[in-house]
Amino acid sequence: MPPTLANGKICYLEIPASDIARSADFYKRVFGWRIRQRGDGSTAFDDGVGEVSGTWVLGRAPATAPGLLIYVMVDNVAATADAVVASGGEIVQPIGADAPEITARFRDPAGNVLGLYQEP
């Protein structure tokens, strides 16, 4: 099924990386993102539900401190936090800091800080 096409939808992300293969592997292992090679040889991804796509970019500073903060919805924040650490990331805000919301924040292998969100 193709992604939803609608005015105002967030559809594409460029994620800073220092090693594209390492970042792609991290997001594939932690979130199940589909990794693909474009015709030009660059590495791209589609999120776990096929609604958002994007790529990793070299030469851009990582988003190391929350400004614009992107959250990835997951079934279980605790289990995903464990997967983040096992895959080379770091938890920078543990579960409970945004209570009653079920969230955590992590740093990916390139240094970007993103959030995890679990629907209550």
C-alpha positions in Angstrom: 0.0 0.0 0.0 1.5 3.4 -0.9 2.0 6.0 1.8 -0.7 8.6 2.5 -0.3 11.7 0.3 -1.8 14.7 2.0 -1.1 18.4 2.4 0.9 19.1 5.5 2.1 15.5 6.1 5.7 15.0 7.3 7.1 12.8 4.6 10.9 12.9 4.5 13.8 13.1 6.9 17.5 13.7 6.4 19.4 12.3 9.4 23.0 13.4 9.9 25.5 10.5 10.0 29.2 10.0 10.3 29.0 6.4 9.0 25.9 5.8 6.8 26.1 2.0 6.9 26.4 2.0 10.7 23.4 4.4 11.1 21.3 2.4 8.6 22.1 -0.8 10.5 21.1 0.8 13.8 17.7 2.0 12.6 17.0 -1.3 10.9 17.8 -3.3 14.0 16.1 -1.0 16.5 13.0 0.0 14.6 12.7 -2.4 11.7 13.1 0.3 9.1 13.4 -0.9 5.5 16.8 0.1 4.1 17.2 0.4 0.3 19.7 1.6 -2.2 18.6 4.3 -4.6 19.5 4.3 -8.3 22.3 6.8 -7.6 23.8 4.5 -5.0 22.7 6.4 -1.9 21.2 4.7 1.1 17.6 5.5 1.9 15.0 4.2 4.4 11.3 3.8 4.9 9.9 3.8 8.4 8.2 0.8 10.0 4.8 1.6 8.6 5.9 2.9 5.2 4.7 6.5 5.7 8.0 8.4 6.1 11.1 8.0 4.1 14.5 9.6 4.1 18.2 9.2 4.0 21.3 9.7 6.0 23.6 12.6 5.1 27.3 13.1 5.7 29.0 16.4 6.5 26.1 17.8 8.6 26.3 18.3 12.4 24.2 15.8 14.4 21.2 17.1 16.3 22.9 16.5 19.7 20.5 18.6 21.8 16.7 18.8 21.6 15.6 21.7 19.5 13.3 20.1 16.9 12.8 16.7 18.6 11.5 13.8 16.6 9.8 10.9 18.4 9.5 7.4 17.0 6.4 5.5 18.1 7.1 2.1 19.5 5.1 -0.8 21.0 7.3 -0.9 24.2 9.7 1.9 25.2 11.5 -0.2 27.7 12.2 -3.0 25.2 13.2 -0.5 22.5 15.5 1.3 24.9 17.3 -2.0 25.5 17.5 -2.5 21.7 19.0 1.1 21.4 21.8 0.3 23.9 22.4 -3.2 22.4 22.7 -1.6 18.9 25.3 1.0 19.9 23.0 3.9 21.0 22.7 5.5 24.4 19.7 6.4 26.5 19.9 10.1 27.4 16.5 10.5 29.1 15.1 7.5 30.9 11.4 6.5 31.0 9.4 8.6 33.4 10.8 12.0 32.8 7.7 13.1 30.8 5.1 11.2 33.0 2.3 10.5 32.5 3.5 10.1 28.9 5.6 7.0 28.2 8.7 8.3 26.6 12.5 8.2 26.6 15.2 9.9 24.6 18.2 8.3 23.0 21.4 9.2 21.1 22.0 7.3 17.9 25.5 6.2 16.8 26.1 9.5 15.0 25.1 11.6 18.1 21.5 12.6 17.1 19.0 12.8 19.9 15.6 11.4 19.2 12.6 10.4 21.3 10.7 7.1 21.9 7.0 7.3 22.4 4.6 4.5 23.6 0.9 4.9 23.3 -0.6 4.4 26.8 
